[in-house]
């Protein structure tokens, strides 16, 4: 009887330790499970982040460096200089004056009392003919009150650029005259050249 009771006690004690062991194993399994879940979640997040980073990198447009081509410019052609025609030779009283870039040359032929031909050569200082201008000649006697005689000059012609002429009785008395040449060019102020001419003969 005693042995049966001892055997039962041992059996129950072993069963109790077995139950405790199983319970302990169950607790350890429950405790170890979360890290596995955490690792998996971390790995998933890492993979997702990497995927997003890769996607953003691929989607970012690549900047392309461009170089502006130089703008082509066309040089203005240099216009040839049209030289002013020369004053005619022969008997005449001659004068000249330069005002800034304007050169005025005058010939009064033959330069006597009575009818004379007034010829003006207009050019720039480089010899370029001035072909579009209005020229007026005024003559005033310096010793007698005879008023002011005026004459408008006209271009000689396209074959003689820069030459203007007119003919009249501006000096109808012997003596000294003040002769003024008024030159009006396009888009410029009027220029005036003044000379003194002495008329002593009618021949």
C-alpha positions in Angstrom: 0.0 0.0 0.0 2.8 2.4 0.9 4.6 1.6 -2.3 1.5 2.4 -4.4 1.1 5.7 -2.7 4.8 6.6 -3.2 4.6 5.7 -6.9 1.5 7.9 -7.3 3.3 10.7 -5.6 6.2 10.4 -7.9 4.0 10.2 -10.9 2.1 13.3 -9.9 5.3 15.2 -9.2 6.7 14.3 -12.6 3.4 15.3 -14.2 3.6 18.6 -12.4 7.2 19.3 -13.5 6.2 18.3 -17.1 3.3 20.8 -17.0 5.6 23.5 -15.7 8.2 22.7 -18.4 5.5 22.9 -21.1 4.3 26.2 -19.7 7.8 27.6 -19.7 8.3 26.6 -23.3 5.1 28.2 -24.3 6.2 31.5 -22.6 9.5 31.4 -24.4 7.9 30.8 -27.7 5.5 33.7 -27.2 8.3 36.0 -26.1 10.6 35.1 -29.1 7.8 35.6 -31.7 7.6 39.5 -31.7 11.3 40.0 -32.7 10.6 37.9 -35.8 7.6 40.1 -36.6 9.6 43.3 -35.9 12.4 42.2 -38.2 10.0 41.4 -40.9 8.3 44.7 -40.6 11.6 46.6 -40.5 12.7 44.7 -43.6 9.5 45.5 -45.3 9.8 49.2 -44.5 13.4 49.2 -45.7 12.5 47.5 -48.9 9.6 49.9 -49.5 11.8 53.0 -48.7 14.5 51.7 -51.1 11.8 51.2 -53.8 10.5 54.7 -53.3 14.0 56.1 -53.5 14.7 54.2 -56.6 11.5 55.3 -58.2 12.0 59.0 -57.3 15.5 58.8 -58.7 14.4 57.3 -61.9 11.5 59.8 -62.3 13.7 62.9 -61.7 14.3 64.4 -65.2 17.9 64.8 -66.2 18.9 68.4 -66.9 20.4 68.9 -70.3 23.0 71.6 -70.7 22.3 73.8 -73.8 24.5 76.3 -75.4 23.0 79.3 -77.2 24.1 79.7 -80.7 25.7 83.0 -81.5 23.4 85.4 -83.3 24.7 86.0 -86.8 25.2 89.7 -87.6 25.4 91.1 -91.0 27.9 93.9 -91.4 26.6 97.0 -93.1 28.2 97.4 -96.5 30.5 100.4 -96.8 29.1 102.8 -99.3 31.7 104.1 -101.8 32.7 107.7 -101.6 31.3 109.8 -104.4 33.8 112.6 -104.9 32.5 116.1 -105.6 33.1 117.4 -109.0 35.8 120.0 -109.4 35.0 123.7 -110.0 35.5 124.7 -113.6 38.7 126.3 -114.6 39.0 129.7 -116.1 38.8 133.3 -115.0 37.0 133.7 -111.6 37.4 135.0 -108.1 37.7 132.0 -105.8 37.1 131.4 -102.1 36.8 128.5 -99.8 35.9 127.8 -96.1 35.5 124.8 -93.9 32.7 124.7 -91.2 33.0 121.5 -89.1 32.7 118.7 -91.6 31.4 120.9 -94.4 33.8 122.3 -97.1 32.5 125.2 -99.2 34.3 126.3 -102.3 33.1 129.2 -104.4 33.9 130.5 -107.8 32.5 133.8 -109.1 33.1 133.9 -112.8 34.4 136.1 -114.2 34.1 138.2 -111.0 33.3 141.6 -112.6 30.7 144.3 -112.3 27.4 143.1 -113.8 26.4 139.5 -114.6 28.4 136.7 -113.0 28.0 133.0 -112.6 28.1 131.8 -109.0 29.3 128.2 -108.6 29.6 126.4 -105.3 31.2 123.1 -104.6 29.9 121.3 -101.5 31.7 118.3 -100.0 32.5 116.7 -96.7 36.1 116.9 -95.4 36.8 113.4 -96.9 35.8 114.6 -100.3 32.3 113.0 -100.3 29.9 115.1 -102.5 26.9 116.7 -100.8 24.2 116.4 -103.3 21.0 117.3 -101.4 21.3 120.8 -100.1 19.7 124.2 -100.6 22.1 127.1 -101.3 21.5 130.8 -101.3 23.9 133.6 -102.2 23.5 137.0 -100.7 25.6 140.0 -101.7 25.8 143.3 -99.8 27.8 146.4 -100.9 30.0 147.4 -98.0 30.4 151.1 -99.1 27.0 152.0 -100.4 23.5 151.2 -99.3 22.2 149.1 -102.1 20.2 146.6 -100.2 20.8 142.8 -100.3 20.8 141.0 -103.6 19.9 137.3 -103.4 20.2 134.3 -105.6 19.2 130.6 -105.2 21.6 128.1 -106.7 20.6 124.8 -108.4 22.5 121.5 -108.7 24.5 121.4 -111.9 23.5 117.8 -112.7 24.0 114.2 -111.7 27.2 113.9 -113.7 28.7 116.7 -111.5 27.8 115.8 -107.9 28.3 118.5 -105.3 28.2 121.4 -107.7 25.6 124.1 -107.6 25.3 127.2 -109.7 23.3 130.3 -110.6 23.7 133.4 -112.7 22.6 137.0 -111.9 23.5 140.7 -111.4 24.3 140.6 -107.7 27.2 143.0 -108.0 26.1 145.9 -110.2 28.5 148.5 -108.8 32.3 148.6 -108.4 33.7 148.3 -104.9 33.7 145.8 -102.0 30.9 143.4 -101.4 30.1 141.0 -98.5 29.1 137.7 -100.1 27.4 135.2 -97.9 26.8 131.5 -98.8 23.9 129.9 -96.9 23.9 126.1 -97.0 21.0 124.1 -95.7 21.6 120.3 -95.5 19.0 117.7 -94.6 18.4 117.3 -90.9 21.1 119.8 -90.0 21.3 123.4 -89.0 22.0 126.1 -91.6 25.7 126.9 -92.2 26.9 130.3 -93.4 30.2 131.1 -95.0 31.1 134.8 -95.4 33.6 136.2 -97.9 34.7 139.7 -99.1 34.9 140.3 -102.8 36.3 143.3 -104.5 34.9 144.2 -107.9 36.8 146.8 -109.8 36.1 146.3 -113.5 33.3 145.4 -115.8 35.5 143.6 -118.3 
